[in-house]
Amino acid sequence: MRIQVRRTGGFAGIERVAEVDTSGRPDADEWHALAEEAVRDGRGTPPVGVPDGFQYQLTVDGKTVYCADPRLTEPQSKLISRVLKEGA
C-alpha cells in the first residue's frame, strides 16, 4: 500500500509531501487499518480551513480524500503525523 500526504497552507504557506510504501513492513497491517479509517473519514473535495491552518490531501493506493485543521479525526491526525515523520 502506498500512502501519500500532501500538506499545504499554514502561516508560511509551504507545501510538504511525504509518502510511505508499506510493502514488506512488519507493521503493514497497522498502517493499512489506520489508512482505511483516515480515508473513510475524508471528504471528496477540499474543505474550507481556518486562516493559517493546514489542509491535507491523503492518497491511499490511488484514492484521494481531503481534510483540514482543526477538524481532523483521530485516525487522520495519527496517519498524517506518521507519514510526515517516516515518509520520504
C-alpha positions as CSV (number, residue, x, y, z in Angstrom):
1,M,0.0,0.0,0.0
2,R,1.3,3.5,-0.9
3,I,0.2,6.3,1.4
4,Q,0.9,9.9,0.4
5,V,0.2,13.0,2.4
6,R,0.3,16.5,0.9
7,R,0.2,19.3,3.4
8,T,-0.5,22.9,2.3
9,G,-1.3,26.2,4.0
10,G,-0.1,27.2,7.4
11,F,1.5,30.5,8.3
12,A,4.3,30.2,5.8
13,G,2.3,28.5,3.1
14,I,5.0,25.9,2.4
15,E,3.9,22.7,0.8
16,R,5.2,19.4,2.2
17,V,4.8,15.9,0.6
18,A,5.7,12.6,2.1
19,E,5.0,9.0,1.1
20,V,5.2,5.6,2.8
21,D,5.2,2.3,1.0
22,T,4.0,-0.4,3.4
23,S,5.2,-3.3,1.2
24,G,7.3,-5.7,3.3
25,R,6.9,-3.7,6.5
26,P,6.3,-5.8,9.6
27,D,3.7,-3.2,10.8
28,A,1.9,-3.1,7.4
29,D,-1.4,-4.3,8.9
30,E,-1.4,-1.5,11.4
31,W,-0.7,1.1,8.6
32,H,-3.5,-0.4,6.4
33,A,-6.1,-0.2,9.2
34,L,-5.2,3.3,10.0
35,A,-5.1,4.4,6.4
36,E,-8.6,2.9,5.7
37,E,-10.1,4.7,8.7
38,A,-8.5,8.0,7.7
39,V,-9.7,7.7,4.1
40,R,-13.2,6.7,5.2
41,D,-13.4,9.9,7.3
42,G,-12.2,12.2,4.5
43,R,-14.0,14.4,2.0
44,G,-14.2,14.2,-1.8
45,T,-13.4,17.9,-2.1
46,P,-11.1,20.2,-0.2
47,P,-12.8,21.6,2.9
48,V,-12.6,25.2,3.9
49,G,-9.9,25.5,6.5
50,V,-9.1,28.2,9.1
51,P,-6.7,31.1,8.5
52,D,-3.1,29.8,8.8
53,G,-4.3,26.3,9.2
54,F,-3.1,23.3,7.3
55,Q,-5.1,21.5,4.5
56,Y,-4.3,17.9,3.7
57,Q,-4.6,15.6,0.7
58,L,-4.4,11.9,1.6
59,T,-3.9,9.4,-1.2
60,V,-4.0,5.7,-0.4
61,D,-3.5,3.4,-3.3
62,G,-4.8,6.0,-5.8
63,K,-7.9,7.1,-3.8
64,T,-7.6,10.7,-2.7
65,V,-9.5,12.4,0.1
66,Y,-9.2,15.8,1.7
67,C,-9.2,17.1,5.3
68,A,-8.2,20.3,7.2
69,D,-7.2,21.6,10.6
70,P,-8.8,21.8,13.1
71,R,-11.4,19.2,12.1
72,L,-9.1,16.2,11.7
73,T,-10.3,12.9,13.0
74,E,-8.0,11.0,15.3
75,P,-7.1,8.4,12.6
76,Q,-6.4,11.3,10.1
77,S,-4.2,13.1,12.6
78,K,-2.3,10.0,13.5
79,L,-1.8,8.9,9.9
80,I,-0.7,12.4,8.8
81,S,1.9,12.6,11.7
82,R,3.3,9.1,11.0
83,V,3.6,9.7,7.2
84,L,5.2,13.1,7.6
85,K,7.6,11.7,10.2
86,E,8.6,8.4,8.4
87,G,7.9,9.2,4.8
88,A,10.4,10.4,2.2
